């Protein structure tokens, strides 16, 4: 129950339709923060394998490819898919299996070089948060600029 004198203010603050600045979907104002944080297909998420930030809508396809990359297990000298790395680490007994082999038939020296070359880039949490913050500020400034140009008329 909202007093009649506050009804319009309540409607504008809670139920007025607003548009998501990321995906252009229209929804009630009170739902917008949840949408942007959890449901928006254009929200920025990170790959669990390489920590690369990308839109949520592209995550499944990216992780399908990224999770199939391999890294050398330094305990058993086998190449393991990134998607299987955690299970492998819990089961790996550390006994080198050179005779069973890896997915590649290479000498140990070449294996070491390959392992160094295959390391994914390191993204710190601070760097990721900074990137997301800058993107958010850019979107906010862009929407404010767009709103100002719509109020004053088209720029000629």
ABEGO torsion letter per residue (X at the ends): XBBAAAAAAAAAAAABBBBBAAAGBBBBAAAAAAAAAAABAABBBBBAAAGBBBBAAAAAAAAAAAAABBBBBAAAGBBBBAAAAAAAAAABAGBBBAAAEBABBBBAAAAAAAAAAABBBBBBAAAAAAAAAAAAAAAAAAAAAAAAAAAAEBBX
